Amino acid sequence: MGEGINDQDKKAPLGSEKPKLPKRFYKDVTVADEDGQAAILLDGRPVRTPGKAPLAVPSAALAEAVADEWRAQGKEIDPRTMPLTKLVNSAIDGVLGKEAPVIDDILAHAGSDLLCYRASGPEGLLALQAEHWDPVLAWAACALSAPLSLAEGVMHVTQPDASIAALRGEIEGLDAFRLAALHVMTTLTGSALLPLAVARHQLTPEEAWAAAHVDEDWQTGQWGEDAEAKVRRENRKRDFDAAARLLELS
């Protein structure tokens, strides 16, 4: 039987409160060296990605973290509780050998980075944006040689070619796993700089997540929290944390 798992959260059937989950079909989860890679084994058999590639990673620590997600499953396998497995599968099936378009997409986000677009008011929000965003922009300008221009509102501002080229140089040498993590974090935050700051230990994942949600948290403080929005944010945070952990363990 197939032994791969990815972002396969199945939609619940009409009238059902929970998705139908596959039964756990294995007992033991181990990690073994396979051609210089750390592979996850279920009852001694290699796990496969949805694309049928071996579920193997460069780091034993990362492999153990993925294996722990499989070990933690109960009678059923719930993909929603396996974000690291999902991300590793995506790196193997969707990024490995296809790095160039992933890099291009990250740089497209850099060209319209969240941190560069400031509100016109009120003063409290402007102060929070400056507090959370200005240090990251200053760090990028100094440490990465990538100064970015600011704009007010949603009016697009074209970023310097030299800065985008410097950011490209920063990420082109990353392996598929770290690149996949950066891409997920970039997509979730709307910023390429925040994930790079996490990767370079300039920000903690929590600091980057807070910076990405300055506007949203301001609105929540003014108008209250929407229950559905809270659930969506929690789901996004789960994926963000998995990506940050992959960066740490790779």
C-alpha positions in Angstrom: 0.0 0.0 0.0 1.1 3.6 -0.6 3.0 5.1 2.3 3.2 8.7 1.4 1.4 11.7 2.9 1.1 15.3 1.9 -1.3 18.2 2.1 -4.1 15.7 1.6 -6.6 17.1 4.1 -9.7 15.6 2.6 -12.9 17.6 2.6 -15.5 16.3 4.9 -18.4 14.6 3.3 -21.7 16.5 3.2 -23.2 16.3 6.7 -20.1 15.1 8.3 -18.2 17.1 10.9 -14.8 15.5 10.4 -12.9 14.3 7.3 -12.5 10.5 6.8 -9.0 9.7 7.8 -6.9 6.7 6.8 -6.2 4.0 9.4 -2.7 3.7 10.9 -1.2 0.7 9.1 2.2 0.6 10.9 3.7 0.0 14.3 7.3 1.1 14.4 8.9 4.3 13.0 12.6 4.4 12.5 15.3 6.5 10.8 18.0 4.9 8.7 20.9 6.0 6.5 20.1 5.5 2.8 22.8 6.6 0.4 23.9 9.5 2.7 20.3 10.6 3.4 18.2 10.1 6.5 15.2 8.1 5.5 12.0 7.4 7.5 10.9 3.8 7.7 7.6 2.4 8.7 8.0 -1.2 10.1 11.3 -1.3 8.2 9.8 -0.2 4.9 10.7 3.2 3.3 8.0 5.9 3.3 7.3 7.4 -0.1 6.1 10.9 -0.9 2.9 11.4 -3.0 5.2 11.6 -6.0 6.6 8.1 -5.1 10.1 9.4 -4.1 11.7 8.1 -0.9 10.9 10.3 2.1 14.6 11.1 2.9 16.2 14.3 4.1 19.8 15.6 4.5 19.7 15.9 8.3 19.2 13.1 10.9 17.7 15.7 13.2 15.1 16.7 10.6 14.4 13.0 9.9 13.7 12.4 13.6 11.4 15.4 13.7 9.4 14.0 10.7 9.5 10.5 12.2 8.0 11.9 15.5 5.0 13.2 13.6 4.4 9.6 12.3 5.0 8.2 15.8 2.5 10.6 17.3 -0.4 9.3 15.1 -3.2 7.4 16.9 -5.5 4.9 15.3 -5.9 7.2 12.3 -3.4 9.3 10.3 -4.4 12.9 10.4 -2.3 15.0 7.9 -3.3 18.2 9.7 -1.1 17.1 12.6 1.9 16.5 10.3 2.9 19.8 8.9 6.6 19.0 8.8 6.0 15.8 6.8 3.8 17.8 4.4 6.5 20.4 3.9 9.3 17.8 3.4 7.1 16.1 0.8 6.6 19.4 -1.0 10.3 20.0 -1.0 11.1 16.6 -2.5 8.2 16.5 -5.0 7.8 20.2 -5.9 11.1 22.0 -5.3 14.0 19.5 -5.8 15.2 20.0 -9.4 12.8 22.9 -9.8 14.5 25.5 -7.7 14.6 28.3 -10.2 10.9 29.1 -10.4 10.7 28.9 -6.6 13.5 31.4 -6.3 11.7 33.6 -8.8 8.5 33.5 -6.8 10.3 34.5 -3.6 11.9 37.4 -5.4 8.6 38.5 -6.8 7.4 38.8 -3.2 10.5 40.8 -2.4 9.6 43.2 -5.2 6.3 44.0 -3.3 7.5 43.1 0.2 4.9 43.8 3.0 7.5 45.8 5.0 7.7 48.4 2.2 4.0 49.4 2.2 3.1 51.7 5.0 -0.3 52.9 6.1 -1.2 56.6 5.9 -2.5 56.5 9.5 -3.4 56.4 12.3 -0.3 57.3 14.2 -0.5 54.2 16.4 -0.4 51.8 13.5 2.4 53.8 11.8 4.4 53.5 15.0 3.9 49.8 15.2 4.9 49.3 11.6 8.1 51.3 12.1 8.9 49.4 15.3 8.6 46.0 13.7 9.6 46.7 10.2 12.3 49.3 10.1 15.0 47.2 11.9 14.5 44.4 9.4 14.8 46.8 6.4 17.9 48.4 8.0 19.4 44.9 8.5 18.6 43.9 4.8 20.3 47.1 3.6 23.4 46.6 5.7 23.9 42.8 5.9 22.4 41.7 2.6 23.2 44.9 0.6 19.6 45.0 -0.3 18.0 48.4 0.5 14.3 48.6 -0.4 12.2 51.6 -1.1 9.1 52.5 0.9 5.6 53.4 -0.3 2.4 54.7 1.3 -0.8 52.7 0.8 -1.0 50.2 -2.0 0.7 52.3 -4.7 3.4 50.0 -6.2 7.0 51.0 -5.8 9.7 49.4 -8.0 12.6 48.1 -6.0 16.2 48.6 -7.1 17.5 45.9 -9.4 20.7 45.7 -7.4 18.8 44.9 -4.3 16.7 42.1 -5.9 20.0 40.7 -7.4 21.6 40.7 -3.9 18.6 38.9 -2.5 18.8 36.3 -5.3 22.4 35.7 -4.4 21.4 35.1 -0.8 18.9 32.3 -1.6 20.3 30.7 -4.8 22.7 28.5 -2.9 20.1 27.0 -0.6 19.1 23.4 -0.9 15.5 22.4 -1.8 14.4 21.9 1.8 15.5 25.3 3.0 14.2 26.9 -0.1 10.8 25.2 0.4 10.7 26.5 3.9 11.6 30.0 2.9 8.9 29.9 0.1 6.2 28.8 2.6 7.2 31.5 5.1 7.3 34.1 2.3 3.9 33.2 1.0 2.3 33.1 4.5 3.8 36.5 5.6 3.8 38.4 2.3 7.5 39.2 2.9 10.7 37.8 1.7 12.8 39.7 4.2 11.1 38.3 7.3 11.9 34.6 6.5 15.5 35.6 5.5 15.8 37.3 8.8 14.7 34.1 10.6 17.1 32.0 8.5 20.0 34.3 9.4 19.0 34.4 13.1 18.2 38.1 13.0 14.6 37.4 14.1 13.0 34.6 16.0 10.1 32.9 14.2 7.7 34.5 16.8 9.1 37.9 16.1 8.8 37.4 12.3 5.2 36.2 12.7 4.3 39.2 14.9 5.9 41.6 12.4 3.9 40.0 9.5 0.6 40.6 11.4 1.0 44.2 12.7 -1.8 45.4 10.5 -4.1 42.5 11.3 -3.4 42.7 15.0 -4.1 46.5 14.9 -7.5 45.9 13.3 -8.3 43.1 15.8 -7.5 45.5 18.6 -9.9 48.1 17.2 -12.8 45.9 16.1 -12.4 42.5 17.9 -11.4 39.1 16.7 -13.4 37.1 14.1 -13.7 33.4 15.0 -13.2 32.1 11.4 -10.2 34.4 10.9 -8.7 33.1 14.1 -8.9 29.5 12.9 -7.4 30.4 9.5 -4.6 32.2 11.3 -3.9 29.3 13.6 -3.7 27.0 10.6 -1.3 29.3 8.8 0.8 29.6 12.0 1.1 25.8 12.2 2.6 25.8 8.7 4.8 28.7 9.4 6.2 27.1 12.5 6.9 23.9 10.6 8.8 25.8 8.0 10.8 27.6 10.6 11.6 24.3 12.3 12.7 22.9 8.9 15.1 25.8 8.6 16.5 25.1 12.1 17.0 21.4 11.5 18.2 21.4 7.9 
